[in-house]
Amino acid sequence: MKKVILPSIFIASSLAIYALRSHSNSNDQFALAPHQSGGAAAGRTGAPGEQNCTACHSGTAQDGANENLFTLLDGTTPVSTYVPGQQYTVSLSMNSNPTKRGFQATALTSANAMAGTFTGQAGNTNINGTTKKYANHTSSSNTSSTPSWTWTWTAPSTGSGNVTFYVATNKTNNNGNDNGDMIYLSQHVISEASSSSLEEINFNHKLVTSWNENLNALNVSFELNKNALVGVNVVAANGKSVYNKPAFKGNVGKNAIEIPSTGFSSGMYIVNLFIDNKPLSKKVIIP
């Protein structure tokens, strides 16, 4: 009887030791996984009333004015002002090009409210947050093999004023822990285009917007002095895009577009017209 029990006890003990070692090894491997490798929790940009990446990564935040390379693009052209309701590409990179890195960014008005909306780029950036939105790196865009992060920003409605992008980047030492990393904070102010400059452009192209109650549609007309690529975007007063027409060829002379009522309700809207990527804007009231 003892000859049967002893081997059984030995086998059971061996299995228990093996299980403990396997569990320990799996924990070691998990500990080596980069902290927040797929993006941080919302509210880590260093914006007013918010924390920054040091909430999870030990160390002191540094001035990121020279490290965080922030560019706002209208097509491929860098800009420092925005037209309400227009879509822009935000590009962010790190000057030191660290082997392992991460970021989070948001855009706020002077009242610290979310300015416009963010749309992420698959595999490169994702968006989280509730009232305020935050752009983040992803698990596949946190190394030097990804030279920059990009996402789409739809500018807020008319009268929003200056918009500040708050950016926090993380230059990690890639040791699998949350210590020894360098956090860089920066702010980037984008001004709202003046109404006078927009009105001058609108006058040159005679942009007219009106609501046709009989057809239950929004009419947009404009004139071109040469053939051009034209795009149309309509934004509600809350900054939400409700209509977007991809670029099409506009002809010399008068052009007209009829936009069906789908997606519209009573209120004020901004019609944004893009002629060869140059923006025009006009308000329209839908009763």
N, C-alpha and C positions, 0 to 999 in steps of 0.2 A: 504493500500500500504506500509506504514512504517513497519507494522508487518512482511511483507515478506522480505523487504530489510535488516533490522537489523540482523536477524538470518543469512542471507547470508553473510553479512560482517563479523560477528563473526566466522562463519565456515571458510571463506577464510583466516582470520587472524590466526586462530588456525592452519590451514594447513601450512601457511607460517612459523610460529614459529617452528612447528614440523620439517619442511624441514630443517630449519637452524640448529636446534639441531642435526638432523641426520647427516647433512654435517659436523658439528663440531666434532661429535663423530667419524665419519669415518676418519677425518683428524688426530684426536688424536691417533687413532689406527695405522694409517700410520706412524706417527712420532715415534711410539715405535718400528717400524721394524728396525732391526740392519742395520747400514750403510754399504754399499758394502757387503752385506751378501752373494752374489753369485760370488764374485771376483772383483778385482779392475780393473780400466782402465790400459792399457798397459803403461809401463815405470814408475813403482813405486817401483823398487827394490833397489834404491840407487846406481845403477851402474854409471860409469862416464857419466856426462851430463844428468842424469835422476833425477827425484824427488823420494821421498819415500812415505810411507803411511801417513806421517804427512801432505801431500798435502790435504788430506781429513779428517784426524783425528788430532785434536789438541794435542800438546805435543811435547816433544823433543825425537829424536831418540836415542836409547841406544845401547851400544856394545852388539851384540848378540852372541859373541864367545861361551859363556857357555849356552845360552838359545836355540839357533838353533842347533838341533842335525841332522846333514847332513851326509848321507852315500851313497856312490856309490857302487852298487852291480853288480858283474858279476855272474849271477845266484843267489846264496845265499852267495857268498864270497865277503866281503868288499875289494875294491881295491882303490889305490891312483894314478894309471896310467891308460891310455886308449889306446886301439888299434884302429887305424883309421877305421871307418866304422862299428865297432862293436856296438851292442845294449847293453845298461845297464839299470838297474832299479835305479832310484833316490828315496831315502827315506828321508823324512823330518818330524821331530816331534819337540815339544817344551818341554824343560826340566821341566817347571813349570806346564805343563798340565792344562792350564786355561779352565774354563767352556766354554767360547766363544773365538774363535780365528780365524785367517785368515793368508794368506801368499801370496807372489808372488816371483817368481824366474826366472832368465834367465841365460844363459851360453854364455860367450863372449871370443873371442881371445884377444891377447895383443893389437890388432888394434881396439878393441871394436866392432868387427863384430860378428854376430851370429855364434856360434860354433856348428855345427851339427843341429839336429832337435829334437823337442819334440813331444811326443804323450801322450795325457791325458788318464786317467783311468776313465771309466764311473762312474759317481756318486761321484767320489773322487777328481779328478782334471780336469780342463779344460784349454785349450790353447788359448791365443789370441795374437794379435800383427800382424804386417805386415812383414817388413824386419827382425826385431828381434822378437823372440817368447818368450812368458811368460807363465809359469805354475801358476795356481791359485787354491785356494780352491773353492768349490761349495757351494750352499745353503744347501746341505745335508752333508757336511764334515767340518762344521765350529764350531763343539762342541767337548767336551771331549769324546763323544761316538765314535769318529773317532780318534784312537790313533796316526795315522801317515798319511801323504800324500805321494802318490807314482805316478810316471809317468816314461815313457820310454824316454831315451836319446840315439839317434844314434850319435856316435862320428863323428867328422868332418874328412876330408880327410888327407892324409899323409902330414906332413910339417906344420900343423896348430899350433904346439907348445903347450905351456901351455894354459889350458882353465880355466877361473875363473867363478865359479857359484856365482852370487850375489843374496842374499836371504834377504827378508824383512818379518818379522812376526808381527802379531798384537795380543797382549794380551789385550783383551777388558774387560771393566767392566760391559758389558751387560746392560747398562742403556738406550739403544735405541737411544742415541745421539752420536755425533762425538767427545765428550770431555772425558778426563780422561783415555784414552787408553794408553798402553805402546807399542812403536814400537821398534823392535830389528833388527839391521842390521848385516850381517855377510858375509864374503867372503871365498870361498873354492876353492883352486887351485888343478887342476888335471893335471898331466904331461902326455905328449905323450910318449908312450913306445919307447925306443931307437931302432934304426934300427938294431944295432948289435945283440941285444937279439932276435929280430924277425928273423933275418937271421940265427942265430944258431938253433932256433927251426925248421925253414924251411929246413935247411940242414939235420937235423936228420930224418925228414919225407919225404925228397926229393919232396917237393911240386913244381909242374911244371904247369904253365898256358900257353896256346897258343890259337891263333885264327885259326880256320879251315875254310879257304875261300871256299873250295869245299862244305862243309856241312853247311856253314854260321852259325857256332856255336862256342861257347867258350868251350875248353877242359881243364879240371882240373884233374890232376893225383897226387897221393900221396901214401906213404907206411905206413903201420901200423905194429908195432911189437906185437900187441895184438888186439883182437876184441874191438871196441870202438864205442861210439855214435858220429856221425859226422854231423855237420851242415855247410851250405854254404851260404854266403851272398856276393853280389857283389855291390860295391858302386862306383858311378861316381866321377869324380874329384871335383865336387861341393858339395860332401857329401851326395847326394841323393841316397838312396837305390833303385837299379833297379832290383834286383833278390834276392829272399830268399828261401832257401830249408830247410824245417823243419828237425830236427834231425832224422837220420836213422842209422841203424847198419852197421858199416864198418868192414870188415874182415881182418884178418892177411894177410900181403903181399900187393901187388899193387892194388890200387883202382882207378877207373876212373869215371868221371862225364862229361856228355855232356850237356851243357846249350844252349838252342835255342836262336836265335838272337833277339827275341821279347824284346823290351825295350832298345836295344842297338843302339848307333850311333857311328860315328867315334870319337876316343878320348882315353884318359887314364882311366883305371878302376883299382880298388883295389879288389882283390879276398880275402875274409876273410874265412878261414877254421877253424872250431872249433872242436877239438878232445877231447872228454870228458870235454868240456867247456874251454879247453886251446886253445888260439887263435894263428893262423898262418896267415900271410898276404903276398901277392905277387902282383906286378904290372903286368898289361897286356895292350898292345896297340892294339886297334881295328882300322884298316885302313879305 
